[in-house]
Every structure is written in structure tokens, then in C-alpha cells.
Amino acid sequence: MKDDTKLRPDLRLVLDAQAERLDAARPGAVARQEKRGRWTARRAVETIADQDSFVEYGGLVRPATKGMEGAADGLVMGMAKVGGRPVDMVLYDYSVYAGTQSAMNHAKISRMFTHAEKHRLPVICWLDGGGARPHDMHVTARPSTPTFVVFARLSGLVPTIGISPGRAFAGHANLAGLCDVLIATEDSAMGMAGPPLVEAALGKNTRRKRSVRRRCTGPRA
């Protein structure tokens, strides 16, 4: 048996980081997702992909904003086989900042879509998230996001399958609308943007103040 205590420090650091991204290392996050009645992204991979066929890309990516942490920055992605056929898979992880899209995971998913385009592979998208993560989008010298343009190029080139197991808002809804086939649970919800996202992006409250009228009743004189 190999003695792990004799591993080089740099190798130990990599192995520890690899382990930390997995569900087994995040029992609290997994429990919260189960309480919602939802699978984690990694549970979905285990269920959809052929056994032991999934090879993850970008698993050690973390949020760009200093002080933020999040396994794989909320996006599990890679190659796998489904029914013996090679596919690319991208799965937003709701247990990491509600599956939101960030500067780093936008770069990740764009890479996966480019990979699918180059190798003519079908794409399965697990769309469980609340749109953009505005406070984690402002990265110095960051170029425009090509995610949706690259995904649109897959139309008519390879099959694209979307799965909406819960909430799919903003960018997630955009991707859902571009898929050839969309599968959704009965209690799933989809929309482009809600007041909190608009306020975060514009820096101001756009909601109208509602007046509440109360009718007081009491004993008649």
C-alpha cells in the first residue's frame, strides 16, 4: 500500500484540491440541495452518464473575486458517454451560489461549447441556476462573454439537450431557449430576470413602491 504521508507537498495540495470539489467533501451543501428535493450536479452526472465514463474539465477553477470560494465555481463539466455515445456535459451546481454564472464559469462553459463544436459532440446542459452573479463578473481586462454566441453556432451542427430541474433564470433561460430539446420537471420555473438581478446590475431600485391601504373596522357607535 502506498504511503500518502510521503507525497510531495505540491502533489498533496493538488490531491486535496481535487477531493474538496466532490460532494463527499461538502455534506452541508449536499444536504441543503436534498432538502430542496433536487440532485446535486455531480449526482446528475452519475445518473445520466455511463458508469465511470465522465472526465471532468476545469474542476479546480474557483471564483475570480477575492474571498469567494465555490467548488468548480458552480459549473461541473466534461466529456462522458451516454448509452455508449460520446457527449459533452455542462451542469450548473445550484449548491454553489445558486448555480449562478460568473466570469470564470462563463469561460469554462465557452470552452466546453467550443470543444463540442470542434469535435461534433452532442451537448447535455443541466440548467439549474439563477442567472448572473454580478459581483463576480467584474474582472480586469475581461473580454465580452462568447458563451451564447458559441452555443448558438451548435444549432444544426450537433444535438443540444437542456434539462431544467428547478430554476432557470436569465443566462440559464437563454441557454434553455437555444436547446433543440428541453426537458423540465413539473415544478420547474424559467424567466429572464427578476428585480434583485436588475438592481444588482444597475445599482438602483427599479421596483415601484406599493401603497398599502388598510381598512380599520371597529364597533359602531
Z-matrix of the N, CA and C atoms (Angstrom, degrees):
N
C 1 1.470
C 2 1.533 1 109.65
N 3 1.331 2 116.08 1 137.47
C 4 1.457 3 120.71 2 -178.38
C 5 1.515 4 110.99 3 -73.53
N 6 1.315 5 115.91 4 136.52
C 7 1.462 6 122.10 5 179.87
C 8 1.524 7 109.20 6 -88.87
N 9 1.355 8 115.72 7 103.96
C 10 1.463 9 120.10 8 -177.43
C 11 1.529 10 112.71 9 -66.65
N 12 1.325 11 117.12 10 -19.19
C 13 1.466 12 119.52 11 -178.76
C 14 1.524 13 111.62 12 -69.21
N 15 1.330 14 117.57 13 -15.10
C 16 1.463 15 121.35 14 -178.15
C 17 1.535 16 112.40 15 -98.73
N 18 1.310 17 117.20 16 8.08
C 19 1.457 18 120.28 17 178.11
C 20 1.520 19 110.54 18 -68.01
N 21 1.324 20 116.31 19 148.02
C 22 1.459 21 120.95 20 174.99
C 23 1.528 22 109.68 21 -62.91
N 24 1.311 23 118.23 22 145.35
C 25 1.473 24 120.83 23 -178.50
C 26 1.520 25 113.37 24 -56.74
N 27 1.350 26 117.85 25 -39.06
C 28 1.457 27 119.40 26 -178.83
C 29 1.521 28 111.60 27 -68.55
N 30 1.341 29 116.74 28 -35.82
C 31 1.457 30 120.43 29 177.20
C 32 1.521 31 110.44 30 -69.91
N 33 1.332 32 116.93 31 -39.57
C 34 1.465 33 120.87 32 177.04
C 35 1.520 34 110.50 33 -60.74
N 36 1.325 35 117.12 34 -39.19
C 37 1.468 36 121.45 35 179.07
C 38 1.522 37 110.67 36 -61.97
N 39 1.330 38 117.46 37 -42.71
C 40 1.464 39 121.66 38 179.69
C 41 1.529 40 110.57 39 -66.52
N 42 1.318 41 117.40 40 -45.17
C 43 1.464 42 120.89 41 -178.86
C 44 1.532 43 111.18 42 -63.83
N 45 1.325 44 116.16 43 -39.72
C 46 1.467 45 119.55 44 178.00
C 47 1.530 46 110.57 45 -64.85
N 48 1.331 47 116.94 46 -41.52
C 49 1.465 48 120.81 47 179.12
C 50 1.521 49 110.86 48 -64.53
N 51 1.327 50 117.02 49 -39.01
C 52 1.468 51 121.16 50 177.28
C 53 1.526 52 110.79 51 -62.34
N 54 1.329 53 116.47 52 -41.00
C 55 1.467 54 120.26 53 -178.72
C 56 1.525 55 111.81 54 -70.11
N 57 1.333 56 117.01 55 -35.38
C 58 1.465 57 121.09 56 -176.08
C 59 1.520 58 113.01 57 -66.74
N 60 1.323 59 118.34 58 -21.37
C 61 1.468 60 120.15 59 -177.91
C 62 1.527 61 111.77 60 -80.63
N 63 1.329 62 118.49 61 -13.77
C 64 1.453 63 122.93 62 -174.31
C 65 1.529 64 111.78 63 -84.38
N 66 1.325 65 116.31 64 158.13
C 67 1.468 66 121.49 65 -177.98
C 68 1.514 67 112.48 66 -61.06
N 69 1.323 68 117.38 67 -32.92
C 70 1.461 69 120.85 68 -177.88
C 71 1.527 70 111.96 69 -61.19
N 72 1.317 71 116.72 70 -26.74
C 73 1.458 72 121.56 71 -179.70
C 74 1.529 73 112.37 72 -89.89
N 75 1.340 74 117.56 73 -0.68
C 76 1.466 75 121.80 74 -174.77
C 77 1.532 76 110.60 75 -131.55
N 78 1.333 77 118.22 76 57.85
C 79 1.467 78 120.61 77 -174.73
C 80 1.519 79 113.66 78 -60.98
N 81 1.337 80 117.70 79 -35.50
C 82 1.456 81 120.31 80 179.67
C 83 1.516 82 112.27 81 -64.95
N 84 1.328 83 116.72 82 -45.59
C 85 1.460 84 121.56 83 179.39
C 86 1.518 85 111.26 84 -64.83
N 87 1.316 86 116.28 85 -39.21
C 88 1.462 87 120.93 86 178.93
C 89 1.530 88 109.97 87 -65.28
N 90 1.324 89 116.61 88 -42.36
C 91 1.469 90 120.68 89 -179.78
C 92 1.517 91 111.59 90 -62.68
N 93 1.342 92 117.00 91 -40.50
C 94 1.466 93 119.96 92 178.58
C 95 1.521 94 111.02 93 -64.71
N 96 1.318 95 116.46 94 -38.43
C 97 1.466 96 119.72 95 178.82
C 98 1.521 97 110.70 96 -67.52
N 99 1.310 98 116.81 97 -40.76
C 100 1.469 99 120.60 98 177.76
C 101 1.526 100 111.04 99 -64.81
N 102 1.319 101 116.61 100 -33.83
C 103 1.461 102 120.63 101 177.52
C 104 1.519 103 110.84 102 -64.04
N 105 1.324 104 117.01 103 -31.33
C 106 1.468 105 121.75 104 174.92
C 107 1.520 106 111.78 105 -73.64
N 108 1.330 107 116.20 106 -9.64
C 109 1.458 108 120.04 107 -175.91
C 110 1.514 109 112.22 108 77.74
N 111 1.358 110 115.89 109 26.61
C 112 1.458 111 121.17 110 -176.10
C 113 1.526 112 110.51 111 -121.90
N 114 1.323 113 115.04 112 155.32
C 115 1.452 114 121.22 113 171.73
C 116 1.518 115 109.64 114 -80.56
N 117 1.329 116 116.30 115 155.14
C 118 1.456 117 119.86 116 165.51
C 119 1.523 118 107.46 117 -77.44
N 120 1.327 119 116.04 118 166.53
C 121 1.472 120 119.82 119 178.87
C 122 1.528 121 110.50 120 -61.18
N 123 1.320 122 116.73 121 -38.81
C 124 1.466 123 119.32 122 -178.27
C 125 1.520 124 112.10 123 -71.63
N 126 1.311 125 116.15 124 -32.12
C 127 1.476 126 119.14 125 174.05
C 128 1.527 127 109.62 126 -64.72
N 129 1.323 128 116.92 127 -38.54
C 130 1.465 129 120.77 128 178.12
C 131 1.520 130 110.97 129 -63.94
N 132 1.337 131 116.54 130 -40.71
C 133 1.466 132 120.20 131 177.24
C 134 1.521 133 110.00 132 -59.55
N 135 1.325 134 116.64 133 -47.16
C 136 1.460 135 121.00 134 -178.98
C 137 1.526 136 112.00 135 -60.05
N 138 1.325 137 115.94 136 -33.44
C 139 1.466 138 120.77 137 -177.03
C 140 1.526 139 112.15 138 -80.99
N 141 1.321 140 116.66 139 -39.28
C 142 1.468 141 120.87 140 -173.65
C 143 1.526 142 112.41 141 -84.67
N 144 1.320 143 116.60 142 -44.72
C 145 1.469 144 121.10 143 -173.56
C 146 1.530 145 111.52 144 -79.79
N 147 1.325 146 115.07 145 152.05
C 148 1.458 147 119.88 146 173.03
C 149 1.523 148 109.08 147 -60.40
N 150 1.308 149 115.62 148 148.12
C 151 1.460 150 120.76 149 -174.84
C 152 1.531 151 112.01 150 -55.98
N 153 1.332 152 114.85 151 131.64
C 154 1.471 153 123.24 152 175.80
C 155 1.538 154 113.60 153 60.22
N 156 1.315 155 117.30 154 22.12
C 157 1.472 156 118.98 155 -178.49
C 158 1.523 157 112.90 156 -100.18
N 159 1.323 158 118.01 157 -12.37
C 160 1.461 159 121.00 158 -174.24
C 161 1.529 160 111.21 159 -79.91
N 162 1.328 161 115.53 160 127.73
C 163 1.465 162 122.44 161 175.31
C 164 1.527 163 107.07 162 -119.12
N 165 1.322 164 116.24 163 114.55
C 166 1.463 165 120.19 164 -173.62
C 167 1.526 166 112.63 165 -81.92
N 168 1.331 167 114.31 166 142.05
C 169 1.460 168 122.31 167 173.56
C 170 1.534 169 108.27 168 -111.87
N 171 1.314 170 116.79 169 137.78
C 172 1.466 171 120.52 170 172.05
C 173 1.507 172 115.33 171 67.89
N 174 1.312 173 117.71 172 28.60
C 175 1.459 174 120.63 173 -176.70
C 176 1.517 175 114.85 174 -68.96
N 177 1.331 176 117.54 175 -20.39
C 178 1.460 177 120.63 176 -177.82
C 179 1.534 178 113.10 177 -95.95
N 180 1.322 179 116.92 178 4.11
C 181 1.471 180 119.94 179 178.34
C 182 1.527 181 109.75 180 -66.81
N 183 1.317 182 115.57 181 140.25
C 184 1.457 183 122.57 182 178.27
C 185 1.532 184 109.14 183 -125.34
N 186 1.335 185 117.93 184 164.29
C 187 1.469 186 120.08 185 178.58
C 188 1.528 187 111.72 186 -56.72
N 189 1.323 188 115.45 187 149.52
C 190 1.461 189 120.92 188 -178.58
C 191 1.516 190 112.65 189 -76.30
N 192 1.315 191 117.28 190 -27.69
C 193 1.459 192 121.45 191 -176.28
C 194 1.521 193 111.29 192 -75.87
N 195 1.311 194 116.36 193 130.26
C 196 1.456 195 121.76 194 -179.00
C 197 1.525 196 111.09 195 -59.04
N 198 1.322 197 116.08 196 135.10
C 199 1.451 198 121.36 197 178.00
C 200 1.516 199 114.51 198 92.24
N 201 1.345 200 117.13 199 -11.29
C 202 1.465 201 119.79 200 178.78
C 203 1.525 202 110.38 201 -93.65
N 204 1.321 203 115.69 202 144.54
C 205 1.460 204 122.10 203 176.93
C 206 1.520 205 108.43 204 -129.07
N 207 1.321 206 116.33 205 154.19
C 208 1.461 207 119.51 206 178.44
C 209 1.508 208 110.48 207 177.28
N 210 1.315 209 117.22 208 123.46
C 211 1.461 210 121.93 209 -177.48
C 212 1.524 211 110.73 210 -56.38
N 213 1.330 212 116.54 211 121.84
C 214 1.472 213 123.70 212 178.70
C 215 1.525 214 111.70 213 56.08
N 216 1.332 215 116.62 214 19.34
C 217 1.462 216 123.99 215 -176.05
C 218 1.530 217 112.17 216 52.16
N 219 1.329 218 115.74 217 35.74
C 220 1.465 219 120.02 218 172.33
C 221 1.507 220 115.86 219 77.85
N 222 1.344 221 117.85 220 13.51
C 223 1.461 222 120.32 221 178.65
C 224 1.531 223 109.59 222 -139.72
N 225 1.321 224 115.32 223 112.32
C 226 1.466 225 121.41 224 175.90
C 227 1.526 226 107.19 225 -95.20
N 228 1.318 227 117.71 226 127.09
C 229 1.465 228 119.03 227 -177.09
C 230 1.524 229 110.59 228 -150.58
N 231 1.320 230 115.22 229 158.18
C 232 1.451 231 119.41 230 178.07
C 233 1.516 232 111.74 231 164.61
N 234 1.322 233 114.97 232 -170.20
C 235 1.461 234 122.28 233 177.22
C 236 1.524 235 109.50 234 -98.40
N 237 1.326 236 115.47 235 151.20
C 238 1.463 237 120.48 236 178.22
C 239 1.521 238 108.20 237 -157.96
N 240 1.309 239 115.13 238 -178.62
C 241 1.453 240 121.50 239 170.32
C 242 1.525 241 108.65 240 -122.76
N 243 1.312 242 115.19 241 138.03
C 244 1.468 243 122.07 242 176.27
C 245 1.515 244 106.83 243 -126.08
N 246 1.321 245 116.63 244 115.48
C 247 1.454 246 119.64 245 -175.07
C 248 1.515 247 112.39 246 62.82
N 249 1.331 248 115.75 247 28.53
C 250 1.453 249 120.67 248 179.02
C 251 1.515 250 114.63 249 85.28
N 252 1.337 251 117.17 250 -2.36
C 253 1.471 252 120.67 251 -178.24
C 254 1.516 253 110.77 252 -104.48
N 255 1.347 254 118.20 253 132.92
C 256 1.468 255 120.57 254 178.68
C 257 1.534 256 111.72 255 -64.32
N 258 1.316 257 115.59 256 138.02
C 259 1.465 258 121.73 257 177.18
C 260 1.521 259 108.88 258 -143.21
N 261 1.322 260 115.55 259 162.12
C 262 1.463 261 121.57 260 167.37
C 263 1.526 262 107.17 261 -103.43
N 264 1.337 263 115.90 262 140.57
C 265 1.458 264 120.90 263 -179.12
C 266 1.525 265 110.03 264 -125.93
N 267 1.332 266 116.64 265 136.74
C 268 1.467 267 122.31 266 173.57
C 269 1.522 268 107.40 267 -131.10
N 270 1.322 269 116.36 268 127.01
C 271 1.465 270 120.48 269 -174.20
C 272 1.525 271 109.84 270 -135.03
N 273 1.327 272 116.03 271 116.18
C 274 1.460 273 120.28 272 174.75
C 275 1.528 274 109.17 273 -75.27
N 276 1.323 275 115.44 274 132.74
C 277 1.461 276 122.06 275 -175.58
C 278 1.524 277 109.73 276 -99.43
N 279 1.328 278 116.60 277 104.39
C 280 1.467 279 121.16 278 -176.13
C 281 1.521 280 112.35 279 -63.23
N 282 1.331 281 117.01 280 -21.37
C 283 1.458 282 119.99 281 -179.02
C 284 1.522 283 112.32 282 -75.21
N 285 1.325 284 117.73 283 -6.06
C 286 1.469 285 122.52 284 176.41
C 287 1.524 286 108.47 285 -115.07
N 288 1.326 287 116.60 286 102.95
C 289 1.469 288 122.05 287 179.62
C 290 1.528 289 111.95 288 49.81
N 291 1.333 290 115.97 289 44.46
C 292 1.469 291 122.99 290 176.80
C 293 1.526 292 112.82 291 55.64
N 294 1.334 293 116.22 292 32.57
C 295 1.464 294 120.42 293 176.18
C 296 1.516 295 114.39 294 66.43
N 297 1.323 296 117.50 295 21.16
C 298 1.461 297 120.67 296 -173.96
C 299 1.530 298 112.57 297 -71.96
N 300 1.326 299 114.45 298 159.75
C 301 1.465 300 122.26 299 -178.93
C 302 1.524 301 109.82 300 -92.44
N 303 1.332 302 116.15 301 130.97
C 304 1.457 303 122.55 302 -176.94
C 305 1.524 304 109.75 303 -122.42
N 306 1.325 305 115.31 304 176.75
C 307 1.465 306 119.70 305 176.84
C 308 1.523 307 110.88 306 -59.81
N 309 1.326 308 116.44 307 -42.96
C 310 1.456 309 120.36 308 -175.93
C 311 1.525 310 112.30 309 -74.90
N 312 1.336 311 117.98 310 -43.69
C 313 1.470 312 116.06 311 -178.44
C 314 1.532 313 112.46 312 -76.72
N 315 1.346 314 117.02 313 -18.11
C 316 1.466 315 118.62 314 169.40
C 317 1.534 316 109.56 315 -65.39
N 318 1.325 317 116.23 316 -42.64
C 319 1.467 318 120.00 317 177.96
C 320 1.524 319 110.62 318 -63.47
N 321 1.323 320 115.78 319 -39.04
C 322 1.464 321 120.21 320 179.36
C 323 1.525 322 111.64 321 -62.32
N 324 1.333 323 116.24 322 -52.40
C 325 1.454 324 119.31 323 -174.30
C 326 1.532 325 111.16 324 -68.43
N 327 1.333 326 117.05 325 -32.50
C 328 1.467 327 119.75 326 176.00
C 329 1.528 328 109.89 327 -62.18
N 330 1.317 329 116.12 328 -39.39
C 331 1.459 330 120.46 329 177.78
C 332 1.531 331 110.49 330 -62.90
N 333 1.332 332 117.05 331 -41.05
C 334 1.461 333 119.97 332 -178.35
C 335 1.522 334 111.05 333 -68.04
N 336 1.323 335 116.85 334 -39.24
C 337 1.468 336 119.93 335 177.68
C 338 1.529 337 110.85 336 -66.25
N 339 1.332 338 116.77 337 -37.77
C 340 1.461 339 120.39 338 176.38
C 341 1.522 340 110.57 339 -64.45
N 342 1.324 341 116.20 340 -37.89
C 343 1.468 342 121.53 341 176.80
C 344 1.524 343 110.44 342 -62.24
N 345 1.332 344 116.54 343 -43.86
C 346 1.462 345 120.59 344 179.01
C 347 1.522 346 111.46 345 -63.78
N 348 1.339 347 115.79 346 -38.97
C 349 1.462 348 120.66 347 178.54
C 350 1.528 349 110.84 348 -64.07
N 351 1.325 350 116.14 349 -44.96
C 352 1.461 351 120.99 350 -177.52
C 353 1.525 352 112.24 351 -66.10
N 354 1.329 353 116.26 352 -40.95
C 355 1.466 354 120.23 353 -174.04
C 356 1.529 355 113.38 354 -102.16
N 357 1.329 356 116.56 355 5.64
C 358 1.465 357 122.40 356 177.05
C 359 1.533 358 111.33 357 55.21
N 360 1.342 359 115.62 358 53.41
C 361 1.461 360 120.81 359 -178.33
C 362 1.523 361 111.09 360 -109.27
N 363 1.331 362 117.93 361 139.58
C 364 1.466 363 120.41 362 173.41
C 365 1.528 364 110.37 363 -60.34
N 366 1.329 365 116.14 364 153.03
C 367 1.463 366 120.84 365 -178.46
C 368 1.533 367 109.52 366 -123.20
N 369 1.328 368 115.39 367 130.87
C 370 1.459 369 121.86 368 173.63
C 371 1.523 370 107.90 369 -110.27
N 372 1.342 371 116.42 370 123.62
C 373 1.471 372 121.86 371 -178.05
C 374 1.528 373 110.06 372 -113.15
N 375 1.313 374 116.55 373 121.53
C 376 1.467 375 122.67 374 174.69
C 377 1.532 376 106.49 375 -96.51
N 378 1.331 377 116.49 376 105.74
C 379 1.464 378 121.99 377 -168.26
C 380 1.524 379 110.60 378 -106.29
N 381 1.316 380 115.32 379 85.17
C 382 1.461 381 121.64 380 -178.01
C 383 1.523 382 107.86 381 -127.94
N 384 1.340 383 116.38 382 90.67
C 385 1.449 384 118.05 383 -176.89
C 386 1.513 385 113.91 384 -176.22
N 387 1.316 386 114.56 385 168.85
C 388 1.459 387 121.04 386 -171.99
C 389 1.510 388 115.70 387 -105.40
N 390 1.327 389 117.56 388 32.59
C 391 1.467 390 119.16 389 176.13
C 392 1.514 391 112.66 390 84.21
N 393 1.318 392 116.15 391 -148.95
C 394 1.460 393 121.36 392 -173.93
C 395 1.529 394 112.70 393 -74.06
N 396 1.324 395 114.92 394 155.02
C 397 1.464 396 123.58 395 172.61
C 398 1.533 397 105.98 396 -109.05
N 399 1.332 398 118.03 397 81.55
C 400 1.464 399 121.54 398 -168.20
C 401 1.524 400 114.67 399 -53.73
N 402 1.322 401 117.93 400 -39.05
C 403 1.458 402 120.58 401 -177.00
C 404 1.528 403 112.48 402 -73.52
N 405 1.333 404 117.50 403 -5.80
C 406 1.467 405 120.73 404 178.39
C 407 1.531 406 110.40 405 -119.17
N 408 1.334 407 115.83 406 25.77
C 409 1.462 408 121.41 407 179.42
C 410 1.534 409 112.17 408 -107.90
N 411 1.321 410 116.64 409 -19.73
C 412 1.463 411 120.43 410 -173.42
C 413 1.533 412 110.00 411 -86.66
N 414 1.322 413 115.05 412 89.58
C 415 1.458 414 121.98 413 179.90
C 416 1.526 415 108.01 414 -116.39
N 417 1.328 416 116.79 415 131.52
C 418 1.461 417 121.80 416 -178.29
C 419 1.527 418 111.76 417 -56.74
N 420 1.330 419 115.58 418 131.56
C 421 1.472 420 123.43 419 177.57
C 422 1.528 421 112.47 420 64.66
N 423 1.330 422 117.62 421 17.66
C 424 1.462 423 120.01 422 178.11
C 425 1.526 424 109.71 423 -71.41
N 426 1.345 425 118.47 424 127.86
C 427 1.467 426 120.49 425 178.58
C 428 1.523 427 110.69 426 -76.44
N 429 1.316 428 116.76 427 175.71
C 430 1.463 429 120.59 428 177.20
C 431 1.526 430 109.66 429 -64.68
N 432 1.317 431 115.67 430 154.61
C 433 1.462 432 121.13 431 -176.34
C 434 1.532 433 110.77 432 -82.65
N 435 1.338 434 118.36 433 119.05
C 436 1.468 435 120.51 434 -178.84
C 437 1.527 436 113.47 435 -91.07
N 438 1.336 437 117.18 436 3.93
C 439 1.470 438 121.06 437 -172.61
C 440 1.523 439 113.50 438 -48.26
N 441 1.318 440 116.41 439 -52.96
C 442 1.462 441 119.74 440 -172.53
C 443 1.529 442 112.02 441 -74.30
N 444 1.336 443 116.75 442 -31.36
C 445 1.465 444 120.24 443 176.99
C 446 1.523 445 110.28 444 -67.27
N 447 1.337 446 116.30 445 -45.00
C 448 1.466 447 120.07 446 -179.98
C 449 1.528 448 110.36 447 -64.69
N 450 1.333 449 116.40 448 -42.06
C 451 1.471 450 119.14 449 -179.77
C 452 1.522 451 111.03 450 -64.76
N 453 1.329 452 116.99 451 -37.13
C 454 1.468 453 120.38 452 178.94
C 455 1.527 454 111.06 453 -63.56
N 456 1.325 455 117.10 454 -31.61
C 457 1.467 456 120.11 455 179.06
C 458 1.528 457 112.41 456 -66.71
N 459 1.323 458 116.91 457 -18.41
C 460 1.467 459 120.10 458 179.38
C 461 1.534 460 112.04 459 -76.88
N 462 1.338 461 116.46 460 -16.04
C 463 1.459 462 120.60 461 -179.03
C 464 1.527 463 110.80 462 -60.84
N 465 1.316 464 116.32 463 123.51
C 466 1.456 465 121.14 464 -178.90
C 467 1.509 466 113.71 465 81.46
N 468 1.324 467 116.99 466 -5.86
C 469 1.461 468 121.57 467 -179.96
C 470 1.522 469 111.21 468 -100.36
N 471 1.342 470 115.65 469 -47.97
C 472 1.469 471 121.18 470 177.86
C 473 1.528 472 108.13 471 -138.76
N 474 1.326 473 118.21 472 155.75
C 475 1.468 474 120.50 473 175.51
C 476 1.530 475 110.34 474 -66.42
N 477 1.323 476 116.07 475 137.30
C 478 1.463 477 121.40 476 175.71
C 479 1.524 478 108.40 477 -124.84
N 480 1.329 479 116.32 478 124.35
C 481 1.457 480 122.59 479 -176.31
C 482 1.512 481 109.39 480 -118.99
N 483 1.322 482 117.06 481 124.94
C 484 1.453 483 122.00 482 177.56
C 485 1.515 484 110.51 483 -106.72
N 486 1.338 485 116.44 484 142.02
C 487 1.464 486 122.26 485 176.28
C 488 1.519 487 107.37 486 -127.32
N 489 1.326 488 115.79 487 122.54
C 490 1.463 489 121.20 488 179.20
C 491 1.528 490 108.55 489 -113.00
N 492 1.341 491 117.49 490 98.36
C 493 1.463 492 120.39 491 -176.42
C 494 1.522 493 114.31 492 -90.89
N 495 1.334 494 116.45 493 -2.66
C 496 1.465 495 119.15 494 -177.24
C 497 1.511 496 110.83 495 -161.12
N 498 1.334 497 116.07 496 -103.16
C 499 1.465 498 121.28 497 -179.87
C 500 1.520 499 110.08 498 -107.37
N 501 1.328 500 115.94 499 132.89
C 502 1.466 501 121.45 500 175.27
C 503 1.523 502 107.32 501 -133.35
N 504 1.321 503 116.24 502 101.84
C 505 1.461 504 120.30 503 -176.07
C 506 1.521 505 111.42 504 -122.63
N 507 1.321 506 114.80 505 153.21
C 508 1.475 507 123.43 506 176.15
C 509 1.529 508 110.49 507 55.49
N 510 1.335 509 118.01 508 -117.69
C 511 1.458 510 120.57 509 -176.75
C 512 1.513 511 113.25 510 -58.41
N 513 1.311 512 116.77 511 -34.42
C 514 1.464 513 120.26 512 177.86
C 515 1.530 514 110.49 513 -65.02
N 516 1.327 515 116.17 514 -39.39
C 517 1.466 516 120.24 515 177.45
C 518 1.527 517 110.74 516 -68.29
N 519 1.335 518 116.85 517 -35.26
C 520 1.462 519 119.84 518 175.29
C 521 1.521 520 111.27 519 -59.04
N 522 1.320 521 115.93 520 -47.22
C 523 1.461 522 120.30 521 179.67
C 524 1.527 523 110.57 522 -63.87
N 525 1.326 524 116.25 523 -40.53
C 526 1.467 525 120.09 524 178.69
C 527 1.526 526 111.14 525 -59.09
N 528 1.340 527 116.00 526 -42.35
C 529 1.453 528 120.08 527 -179.23
C 530 1.515 529 114.02 528 -67.82
N 531 1.336 530 116.76 529 -20.78
C 532 1.458 531 120.69 530 -179.78
C 533 1.535 532 112.73 531 -91.18
N 534 1.321 533 117.16 532 -8.54
C 535 1.465 534 120.16 533 -178.30
C 536 1.526 535 111.50 534 -74.59
N 537 1.329 536 115.87 535 148.35
C 538 1.470 537 120.70 536 176.22
C 539 1.518 538 110.97 537 -67.93
N 540 1.326 539 115.55 538 -38.59
C 541 1.465 540 121.77 539 -179.80
C 542 1.513 541 108.28 540 -132.38
N 543 1.321 542 116.92 541 135.53
C 544 1.458 543 121.10 542 177.84
C 545 1.521 544 109.41 543 -123.83
N 546 1.316 545 115.57 544 124.62
C 547 1.463 546 122.89 545 178.73
C 548 1.517 547 107.66 546 -110.95
N 549 1.321 548 117.64 547 129.15
C 550 1.464 549 120.53 548 -177.40
C 551 1.519 550 110.38 549 -137.70
N 552 1.312 551 116.14 550 148.02
C 553 1.457 552 120.82 551 174.58
C 554 1.524 553 108.80 552 -76.40
N 555 1.317 554 115.78 553 161.54
C 556 1.468 555 120.17 554 -177.05
C 557 1.526 556 112.58 555 -62.31
N 558 1.340 557 116.89 556 -29.74
C 559 1.465 558 119.66 557 -177.00
C 560 1.530 559 112.54 558 -102.03
N 561 1.318 560 116.64 559 17.59
C 562 1.464 561 119.35 560 178.59
C 563 1.534 562 110.12 561 -75.86
N 564 1.315 563 115.61 562 160.12
C 565 1.465 564 120.89 563 179.42
C 566 1.521 565 109.12 564 -137.46
N 567 1.331 566 116.09 565 147.92
C 568 1.455 567 120.59 566 -177.38
C 569 1.531 568 109.89 567 -143.21
N 570 1.321 569 115.90 568 141.00
C 571 1.461 570 119.50 569 178.66
C 572 1.515 571 110.04 570 -169.05
N 573 1.327 572 116.79 571 169.14
C 574 1.463 573 119.78 572 -175.42
C 575 1.528 574 113.23 573 -87.43
N 576 1.323 575 118.80 574 -45.43
C 577 1.465 576 119.54 575 179.17
C 578 1.515 577 109.75 576 -167.71
N 579 1.326 578 115.73 577 145.20
C 580 1.453 579 121.37 578 176.33
C 581 1.520 580 110.09 579 -110.38
N 582 1.324 581 118.11 580 171.71
C 583 1.467 582 122.12 581 -178.44
C 584 1.527 583 114.58 582 -52.45
N 585 1.346 584 120.21 583 -42.26
C 586 1.474 585 118.63 584 -178.82
C 587 1.528 586 112.94 585 -59.66
N 588 1.335 587 117.65 586 -40.64
C 589 1.460 588 120.70 587 -179.70
C 590 1.524 589 111.14 588 -68.62
N 591 1.330 590 116.30 589 -41.19
C 592 1.468 591 120.47 590 178.78
C 593 1.533 592 109.85 591 -62.64
N 594 1.326 593 116.28 592 -43.38
C 595 1.464 594 119.87 593 -179.76
C 596 1.527 595 111.59 594 -64.54
N 597 1.348 596 115.98 595 -39.84
C 598 1.469 597 119.61 596 -179.95
C 599 1.524 598 111.06 597 -65.80
N 600 1.327 599 116.41 598 -36.54
C 601 1.466 600 120.31 599 -177.73
C 602 1.528 601 112.04 600 -75.95
N 603 1.335 602 117.35 601 -39.40
C 604 1.463 603 121.43 602 -175.14
C 605 1.521 604 113.49 603 -94.89
N 606 1.332 605 115.91 604 -16.84
C 607 1.458 606 119.21 605 -179.69
C 608 1.506 607 114.54 606 74.59
N 609 1.320 608 117.44 607 19.71
C 610 1.457 609 119.36 608 177.66
C 611 1.521 610 110.43 609 -148.75
N 612 1.299 611 114.17 610 157.93
C 613 1.460 612 121.23 611 -178.56
C 614 1.522 613 109.41 612 -81.54
N 615 1.330 614 116.50 613 117.44
C 616 1.462 615 120.54 614 -178.78
C 617 1.523 616 112.27 615 -102.39
N 618 1.320 617 115.45 616 -0.12
C 619 1.464 618 118.52 617 -179.00
C 620 1.523 619 110.79 618 -81.08
N 621 1.312 620 115.12 619 136.23
C 622 1.459 621 119.85 620 178.44
C 623 1.527 622 109.61 621 -73.73
N 624 1.300 623 113.54 622 140.41
C 625 1.459 624 117.50 623 176.03
C 626 1.523 625 109.01 624 -74.48
N 627 1.279 626 113.31 625 130.34
C 628 1.462 627 118.26 626 -178.98
C 629 1.528 628 109.65 627 -100.83
N 630 1.312 629 114.69 628 131.25
C 631 1.462 630 118.58 629 176.42
C 632 1.516 631 108.50 630 -87.29
N 633 1.283 632 114.94 631 137.84
C 634 1.462 633 120.45 632 -178.94
C 635 1.519 634 108.09 633 -112.78
N 636 1.296 635 114.70 634 121.60
C 637 1.462 636 119.76 635 178.96
C 638 1.523 637 109.13 636 -98.34
N 639 1.292 638 114.18 637 131.08
C 640 1.460 639 118.66 638 177.64
C 641 1.517 640 109.08 639 -114.00
N 642 1.278 641 114.63 640 135.69
C 643 1.450 642 119.38 641 177.84
C 644 1.537 643 107.50 642 -106.30
N 645 1.302 644 114.50 643 116.56
C 646 1.471 645 118.64 644 -178.86
C 647 1.532 646 109.32 645 -94.69
N 648 1.260 647 114.80 646 133.44
C 649 1.473 648 119.59 647 177.81
C 650 1.512 649 108.69 648 -121.90
N 651 1.270 650 115.66 649 148.30
C 652 1.466 651 119.27 650 179.41
C 653 1.516 652 109.88 651 -157.24
N 654 1.271 653 116.58 652 -179.89
C 655 1.480 654 119.53 653 -178.72
C 656 1.511 655 110.91 654 -64.91
N 657 1.287 656 116.78 655 134.71
C 658 1.460 657 121.54 656 177.81
C 659 1.516 658 111.02 657 -72.29
N 660 1.343 659 114.50 658 143.92
C 661 1.465 660 119.25 659 179.14
C 662 1.508 661 110.75 660 -70.42
